[in-house]
Structure formats: structure tokens, C-alpha cells
Amino acid sequence: MGEASNAADVPVGGVESAGTADFGGRDLAPGVPILASVVAVVSLLVGALLVVTSLAGYAFSPWQTSGPLSPGLIGAAMLGVAPGLFAVGRARAWEEVRTLVLPLAVVLLGLLAVSLLDADKLQAARGGSLVLVLFSLGWVAVLGLLGLSAVVCLVRQYARPARPVRVRTAPLPGWSKPFLALLGSAWCGIGAGLSAGPGFWAAFVPWDVTRTDTQALGVWAVALGTGVLGALAEDDLARTRPALLALPGVAVALAVVLGVRAADVDWASGPGLSLLMMVGGLLLAGLVGRRLLSRHPLPRP
């Protein structure tokens, strides 16, 4: 107990800032950065494929979809989160990455559940082109492997002993907390509705979607909201570095796809305007957070 207390009391910039003793908390399990890096590579490859085909006007998806926009947005989210996932490897403590890794687990397990529950909608079950059939089979296999790996990594991570975490060195400004609470709740609430009740909530999506599209988009929305609310709960910019890379990346990638496929979206509707505000909120939260973090000369492991 004495060692843990001393570790928590080490001043910022002290001689122990080169290790995890300065930060406290749980040491990062080796499997977590490996998982994050593997998912980042897969996200870059698959996300780029989905985005490029969507921008070209092709509906390339592991399941039957109503058009190119939905798979394009899923691919955009995959692309946007990749820089944050690569940054996980530079962390030494679990508390520095959990605002990104926990939403990552939500995405992997959520998309796997959607793919299995709607297995009859997969291209492999419907008998589409050979490329789409193979893509859908690979999609389920890779999600299954990564989802299982995420569960194992989280179990091993929380099995590690925890030490007291040092005091917050870069707390969130008070004015930002209501904004983050509203933004995170909006993404989580809408995502939960899309995932749990696609038959009803699909009508609130401002473009044509299938049931599987609706649930997959809902999973991503829940993950984004979880990340934003997680940053609010941490109340320390130093513990959200990877997430602050992912948020603006996701927002920019979504904006590019929505801009190119703008004709597919009913922008005059309430959901269309809400989508603009929510994507803009992600961009604003990420950019402002990184700006505020740059003003704090925080030690890096």
C-alpha cells in the first residue's frame, strides 16, 4: 500500500515520469496494443475498400444493402478510428486507452452479433457475386476472431492489479462537460434505438436503409457515444490521447462520404439536420480537445 501511495503522489515532471509509476492505474496488458494495431490495419484496408466503392457509386457490403451510402459510412468510421488505434501502442497504462478500446470492443462484438443474427441477409447466404460472397465470409470470420480476442484482452487487462491513479493533470474545462454529455448521449441514444428497434428507428435515418444497415450503423453510433461519455467520465485530457485522434478522423471521413453522396440524403428533414450537428460535434470535440491538450506539457511514458 505504501508503494502505491508513493506512486500516486509523484509530481508531474518528476524523475519517475518515464514509467507507469507516475500514472498509476493498471499497467497495459501486452495483448491490448497488439489487438489495437491489428484492428487498425484491418480497418484501413476494409474501410478504404468500402469508402472507395461507395464514392464510386457501388453498393459493396457483406450483406444486402439498399445503396452505397450505408457501407460507405461504416467504412469511413473504420478509416477514421485507425490513427487512434495505432496510438494505443504508445501508452503504458490502461487508463490512457480505455476510452478508445472499450468502444472498439463494442464495435467488434456488436457487428459480429448483427452479422450472425442477420446471417440470412449476408451475401454468402443470398448468393451474390463471388467477390461479395467471399467478402461476407471473410467479414464474419475476421469479426469472430477479433471479437474473441477483444474479450480475452479485456479479461486479462482487468485481471491485472490496479494502483491508485494520480490526480488529474489536465481536467476538462467546465464549459465542455454539458456539450460532451449532450453529444455522447445523442450518439448512444440514437445508436441504441437503431440497434434494438431497427423496424421503428429506420424511419429516422435520412436515407434508404435495410434492417442490417440500420443495426450496423446503430452499433457504430453506440460506440462513438460510449467514447465521448468515457472521455467525460475520465475528466482528464491526458487519459484520452488516442480517442482525441480518432474523433476528428471519424468526423472528417464521415463528412467526405456524406458530401460525395449528398444526393442520397434528405437534408431538409430533422434527422438530416441532426446528423450534421452530431458529426460536427465529433469534429469540434476532437479538435478542441487536442488544442487544450497541447497547452499542457504532460509527461509521456
DRENKE-612745 format. One line per field, with one value per residue (C-alpha): residue number from 1; chain; x negated, y negated, z. Coordinates in steps of 0.5 Angstrom, whole numbers, plus 2048, in hexadecimal, padded with zeros to 3 digits. Each point is the difference from the previous one (the first is absolute). Example, Ala and Ser with C-alpha at 12.3 -4.5 7.8 and 13.67 -1.06 7.14 Angstrom:
<nodes>
num: c(1; 2)
cadena: c(A; A)
east: c(7E7; 7FE)
north: c(809; 7F9)
up: c(810; 7FE)
</nodes>
This chain:
<nodes>
num: c(1; 2; 3; 4; 5; 6; 7; 8; 9; 10; 11; 12; 13; 14; 15; 16; 17; 18; 19; 20; 21; 22; 23; 24; 25; 26; 27; 28; 29; 30; 31; 32; 33; 34; 35; 36; 37; 38; 39; 40; 41; 42; 43; 44; 45; 46; 47; 48; 49; 50; 51; 52; 53; 54; 55; 56; 57; 58; 59; 60; 61; 62; 63; 64; 65; 66; 67; 68; 69; 70; 71; 72; 73; 74; 75; 76; 77; 78; 79; 80; 81; 82; 83; 84; 85; 86; 87; 88; 89; 90; 91; 92; 93; 94; 95; 96; 97; 98; 99; 100; 101; 102; 103; 104; 105; 106; 107; 108; 109; 110; 111; 112; 113; 114; 115; 116; 117; 118; 119; 120; 121; 122; 123; 124; 125; 126; 127; 128; 129; 130; 131; 132; 133; 134; 135; 136; 137; 138; 139; 140; 141; 142; 143; 144; 145; 146; 147; 148; 149; 150; 151; 152; 153; 154; 155; 156; 157; 158; 159; 160; 161; 162; 163; 164; 165; 166; 167; 168; 169; 170; 171; 172; 173; 174; 175; 176; 177; 178; 179; 180; 181; 182; 183; 184; 185; 186; 187; 188; 189; 190; 191; 192; 193; 194; 195; 196; 197; 198; 199; 200; 201; 202; 203; 204; 205; 206; 207; 208; 209; 210; 211; 212; 213; 214; 215; 216; 217; 218; 219; 220; 221; 222; 223; 224; 225; 226; 227; 228; 229; 230; 231; 232; 233; 234; 235; 236; 237; 238; 239; 240; 241; 242; 243; 244; 245; 246; 247; 248; 249; 250; 251; 252; 253; 254; 255; 256; 257; 258; 259; 260; 261; 262; 263; 264; 265; 266; 267; 268; 269; 270; 271; 272; 273; 274; 275; 276; 277; 278; 279; 280; 281; 282; 283; 284; 285; 286; 287; 288; 289; 290; 291; 292; 293; 294; 295; 296; 297; 298; 299; 300; 301)
cadena: c(A; A; A; A; A; A; A; A; A; A; A; A; A; A; A; A; A; A; A; A; A; A; A; A; A; A; A; A; A; A; A; A; A; A; A; A; A; A; A; A; A; A; A; A; A; A; A; A; A; A; A; A; A; A; A; A; A; A; A; A; A; A; A; A; A; A; A; A; A; A; A; A; A; A; A; A; A; A; A; A; A; A; A; A; A; A; A; A; A; A; A; A; A; A; A; A; A; A; A; A; A; A; A; A; A; A; A; A; A; A; A; A; A; A; A; A; A; A; A; A; A; A; A; A; A; A; A; A; A; A; A; A; A; A; A; A; A; A; A; A; A; A; A; A; A; A; A; A; A; A; A; A; A; A; A; A; A; A; A; A; A; A; A; A; A; A; A; A; A; A; A; A; A; A; A; A; A; A; A; A; A; A; A; A; A; A; A; A; A; A; A; A; A; A; A; A; A; A; A; A; A; A; A; A; A; A; A; A; A; A; A; A; A; A; A; A; A; A; A; A; A; A; A; A; A; A; A; A; A; A; A; A; A; A; A; A; A; A; A; A; A; A; A; A; A; A; A; A; A; A; A; A; A; A; A; A; A; A; A; A; A; A; A; A; A; A; A; A; A; A; A; A; A; A; A; A; A; A; A; A; A; A; A; A; A; A; A; A; A; A; A; A; A; A; A; A; A; A; A; A; A)
east: c(800; 7FA; 7FD; 807; 801; 7F9; 801; 807; 7FC; 7FA; 801; 801; 7F9; 7FC; 7FB; 805; 804; 7FC; 804; 807; 7FF; 801; 807; 802; 806; 800; 7FA; 802; 800; 7FC; 806; 804; 7FB; 7FF; 807; 801; 7FB; 803; 806; 7FD; 7FD; 807; 804; 7FB; 801; 807; 802; 7FC; 804; 807; 7FF; 7FD; 805; 805; 7FE; 800; 807; 7FF; 804; 7FA; 803; 7FF; 808; 805; 801; 804; 7FB; 7F8; 801; 801; 7FA; 7FC; 802; 7FE; 7F9; 7FF; 801; 7FB; 7FB; 800; 7FF; 7FA; 7FB; 802; 800; 7F8; 7FF; 802; 7F9; 7FD; 804; 7FE; 806; 807; 803; 7FD; 803; 807; 804; 7FE; 7FF; 807; 804; 7FB; 803; 807; 7FF; 7FD; 805; 806; 7FE; 7FF; 807; 803; 7FD; 802; 807; 801; 7FC; 805; 7FF; 7F9; 7FD; 7FE; 807; 803; 7FC; 7FD; 7FA; 7FA; 7FC; 805; 801; 7F9; 800; 806; 7FD; 7F9; 804; 803; 7FA; 7FC; 805; 801; 7F8; 7FF; 806; 7FE; 7F9; 803; 804; 7F9; 7FC; 806; 800; 7F8; 800; 805; 7FC; 7FA; 7FF; 802; 7FD; 803; 800; 7FC; 804; 803; 7FB; 804; 807; 806; 802; 807; 803; 7FE; 804; 807; 7FE; 7FD; 806; 805; 7FB; 7FF; 807; 803; 7FB; 801; 808; 801; 7FB; 804; 806; 7FD; 7FD; 806; 806; 7FE; 807; 802; 7FA; 7FE; 805; 7FC; 7FA; 800; 7FE; 803; 7FD; 801; 801; 7F9; 7FD; 804; 7FE; 7F8; 801; 803; 7FA; 7FB; 805; 800; 7F8; 7FF; 805; 7FC; 7F9; 803; 803; 7FA; 7FC; 805; 7FF; 7F9; 800; 7F8; 7FE; 7F9; 804; 804; 7FA; 802; 807; 7FE; 7FD; 806; 806; 7FE; 7FD; 807; 804; 7FC; 800; 808; 800; 7FD; 804; 807; 7FD; 7FF; 806; 804; 806; 802; 801; 807; 7FC; 806; 803; 7FF; 7FC; 7FB; 7FF; 7FF; 7FB; 7FC; 800; 7FD; 7FB; 7FE; 800; 7FB; 7FB; 801; 7FF; 7F9; 7FD; 802; 7FD; 7FA; 7FF; 801; 7FB; 7FB; 800; 7FE; 7F8; 802; 7FB; 800; 7FF)
north: c(800; 7FB; 801; 7FF; 7FA; 7FD; 802; 7FC; 7FA; 7FF; 7F9; 7FF; 7FF; 804; 805; 805; 7FE; 804; 806; 802; 7FE; 7F9; 802; 806; 804; 806; 802; 801; 807; 802; 803; 7F9; 7FC; 807; 800; 7F9; 800; 806; 7FD; 7F9; 804; 804; 7F9; 7FC; 806; 802; 7F8; 7FE; 805; 7FE; 7F9; 800; 805; 7FB; 7FA; 803; 802; 807; 804; 804; 803; 807; 800; 7FE; 7F8; 7FB; 7FC; 7FE; 7FB; 804; 805; 7F9; 7FD; 807; 800; 7F8; 802; 805; 7FC; 7FA; 804; 803; 7FB; 800; 808; 7FF; 7FB; 805; 804; 7F9; 801; 803; 800; 803; 7F9; 7FD; 804; 803; 7FA; 803; 807; 801; 7FD; 805; 806; 7FD; 800; 806; 804; 7FC; 801; 807; 801; 7FC; 805; 806; 7FE; 7FE; 806; 801; 7F9; 801; 800; 807; 802; 7FC; 803; 7F9; 800; 804; 7FA; 7FE; 807; 801; 7F9; 801; 807; 7FC; 7FB; 805; 804; 7FA; 7FD; 806; 801; 7F8; 800; 806; 7FD; 7FA; 804; 803; 7FA; 7FC; 806; 801; 7F8; 800; 805; 7FC; 7FD; 7F8; 7FB; 7F9; 7FB; 7FA; 7F9; 7FE; 7FB; 7FE; 800; 7FE; 7F9; 7FF; 7FD; 806; 805; 7FE; 801; 806; 803; 7FE; 802; 807; 801; 7FF; 805; 805; 7FF; 800; 806; 804; 7FF; 801; 807; 802; 7FE; 7FF; 801; 7FA; 7FC; 801; 7FB; 7FA; 802; 7FB; 804; 807; 806; 807; 803; 803; 7F9; 7FD; 804; 800; 7F8; 800; 804; 7FB; 7FB; 803; 801; 7F9; 7FD; 805; 7FD; 7F9; 802; 803; 7FA; 7FC; 805; 800; 7F9; 800; 7FE; 804; 806; 7FF; 7FF; 806; 7FE; 7F9; 802; 805; 7FB; 7FB; 805; 804; 7F9; 7FE; 807; 800; 7F9; 802; 805; 7FC; 7FB; 804; 804; 7FA; 801; 807; 7FC; 7FC; 7FA; 7FC; 805; 800; 806; 7FD; 7F9; 804; 805; 7F9; 7FE; 806; 801; 7F9; 801; 806; 7FC; 7FA; 804; 804; 7F9; 7FC; 806; 800; 7F9; 800; 806; 7FC; 7FB; 805; 802; 807; 806; 805; 807)
up: c(800; 802; 7F9; 7FC; 804; 7FE; 7F9; 800; 803; 7FC; 7FD; 7F8; 7FD; 806; 7FE; 800; 7FB; 7FB; 802; 803; 807; 7FE; 7FD; 805; 7FE; 7FC; 7FC; 7F9; 7FE; 7FA; 7FC; 800; 7FC; 7FB; 7FF; 7FF; 7FB; 7FC; 800; 7FE; 7FA; 7FE; 801; 7FB; 7FB; 800; 802; 7FA; 7FB; 803; 7FF; 7F9; 7FE; 803; 7FD; 7F9; 801; 801; 806; 803; 806; 804; 800; 7FB; 801; 7FD; 7FD; 800; 806; 806; 7FF; 7FE; 807; 803; 7FC; 802; 807; 7FF; 7FD; 805; 806; 7FD; 803; 807; 800; 7FD; 806; 805; 800; 802; 807; 806; 805; 7FE; 803; 7FA; 7FB; 802; 7FD; 7FA; 801; 803; 7FA; 7FC; 804; 7FF; 7F8; 7FF; 805; 7FD; 7F9; 801; 803; 7FB; 7FA; 804; 802; 7F8; 7FD; 7FB; 7FD; 7FF; 7F9; 801; 802; 7FB; 7FA; 7FD; 7FC; 802; 803; 804; 803; 802; 803; 804; 802; 802; 804; 804; 801; 802; 804; 804; 801; 802; 805; 804; 800; 803; 805; 802; 800; 805; 805; 800; 801; 806; 803; 801; 807; 800; 803; 802; 7FA; 801; 801; 7F9; 7FD; 7FA; 802; 7FB; 800; 804; 7FA; 7FC; 804; 7FE; 7F9; 801; 804; 7FA; 7FB; 803; 802; 7F9; 7FD; 805; 800; 7F8; 800; 805; 7FC; 7F9; 803; 804; 7FC; 7F9; 7FE; 803; 800; 7F9; 7FE; 804; 7FB; 7FB; 7FA; 7FE; 804; 801; 807; 801; 7FD; 806; 805; 7FE; 800; 807; 802; 7FE; 803; 807; 7FF; 7FF; 805; 805; 7FE; 801; 807; 802; 7FF; 804; 806; 800; 800; 7FE; 7F9; 802; 800; 7F9; 7FB; 7FC; 800; 7FE; 7FA; 7FE; 801; 7FB; 7FB; 800; 7FF; 7FA; 7FD; 801; 7FD; 7FA; 7FF; 801; 7FC; 7FA; 801; 802; 7FB; 803; 807; 802; 803; 801; 805; 807; 800; 7FB; 804; 806; 7FC; 7FE; 807; 803; 7FB; 801; 808; 7FF; 7FC; 805; 806; 7FD; 7FD; 807; 804; 7FC; 801; 807; 801; 7FC; 805; 806; 800; 802; 801; 7FB; 802)
</nodes>
